[in-house]
Amino acid sequence: MQPKQIDLVLLMCPGWGYMQPPVGISYLKSSLAASGVRTICLDLSRELYNDFDEKKYWDLNFPEHFIVPALFYRDILPRLGDQIQKWAQRIIGMRPKAVGMSLFVSSINMSILLAKQIKKLSPNMVIIGGGAEVTKIKNRVMRNKYNLEGLSDETRELFNNFDVLVDGEGEEALPEILEAVDSNKTFKHINGVLYYSGKVCITCERTLLKNLDAVPPPDFSDFNLNDYEMKRLPIVTSRGCVNKCTFCAESPLWRTYRYLSAEKVVADIKHIVKRYGVNFFEIVDSTLNGNIDRLEKICELIIASKIPLRWSAKATLNKGMTKTLLKKMAQAGCLSLSYGVESGSPRVLKDMRKNIDLSCAVNILKDTKEAGIEGNCFFMIGYPTEKEEDFQLTLDFINNNAALINQFDHVTGCHIEEGSYLGLNCDKYGIEFKEDGWYCQDNTPAIRKDRLRRFRDQARKVHKHYVCEVQQ
């Protein structure tokens, strides 16, 4: 019997995490199956990590060697040998109708090279790109009046080698694209896509999925789960974020905050436990507690199910995180929560639009610890309006609350993220970009580097059990 033809190969290219299977294409696989689309997922990031001679480049706290083209071509590409050609031959050998790649800032360089090689060996292969970078690319193109001239080499190479880019959610767009491929039609009637036809064409914005409960649980069946160091599986229970932080492009990207019902979350968890025998999860939402009532109900349903779960998540420091709720979360299996504190300066927090009261934050960290949950923290150093006295308040915060902070999940220098409020209002902050980074009145790359070093040194003094690494 002839095997059924594969409609779509979904790829996660390096550099991406290697500790867990990629969650985005796992959700797409299950959704596409419900639409009758036959899909295979490949985690090329993990595959390359297994054979890569320099593991240090895979610490995605320091992703510059995958992101910055000069570093990528100097340090990564020479070590690949004929790997890209082998991947391309393997993918073409599956004889799919199309190939889809998730495009992130850390994977885009490798994705372009692989797409180019696939096109070289199979010029008629349809290559689709999706992910967070597409929205940024769309905005660049619109600012450039839909022309490729004047845009970066990276952006031009994308349109030279990708047939169509999906802006936003792919659950409905991908079946429509494959139908157009089957019918030999153009993509102009498909909402939420970009493609090149003499100039860049951008179709009408696609409506967001109205009912996330209709999205099936992720399908990890194409991955060898024993190959991953982290023995917990990623799941998503919401899309978007309730916060409007000025340094983050999450809210503009997703447009609104949506979530699965508590019943659907627990049903998905039960499905994964039964299918894969895994009861340890990382909830990868931007924030789990965007709706406190839903979070409490999730915990109650988990407790009632009597399934011995363990899980971690990110949460905002809001007043809804009461002692009672935190104890209920611990009873439901929560082991750790990561909070975005970002700064110890009330003035900087106000400028960031973090909507955090630091005394409330300390109480939540205290209650988290007393509930038996590890409280981890994110910090951002060098916000454009951060002065030396603001930074000193941050050092005072981690020193005074050392007993409450389990570890620092991410400590980063402030990046001017494209699409964020900061990125769209550089003139307001006097931000100027130079070869070594961005400058403004109160911040320079040298100042941020020195503050990151001082933060790390202080963190290591007060948290001897944990080695605090920072990202510049």
Secondary structure, 3 states (H helix, E strand, C coil): CCCCCCCEEEEECCCCCCCCCCHHHHHHHHHHHHCCCCEEEEEHHHHHHHHCCCHHHHCCCCCHHHHCHHHHHHHHHHHCCCHHHHHHHHHHHCCCCEEEEECCCCCHHHHHHHHHHHHHHCCCCEEEEECHHHHHHHHHHHHCCCCCCCCCHHHHHHHHHCCEEECCCCCCHHHHHHHHHHCCCCCCCCCCEEEECCCEEECCCCCCCCCHHHCCCCCCCCCCHHHCCCCCEEECCEECCCCCCCCCCHHHHHCCCEECCHHHHHHHHHHHHHHHCCCEEEECCCCHHHCHHHHHHHHHHHHHHCCCCEEEEEECCCCCCCHHHHHHHHHCCEEEEEEEEECCCHHHHHHHCCCCCHHHHHHHHHHHHHCCCEEEEEEEECCCCCCHHHHHHHHHHHHHCCCCCCEEEEEEECCCCCCCHHHHCHHHHCCEEECCEEEECCECHHHHHHHHHHHHHHHHHHCCCCCCCCEC
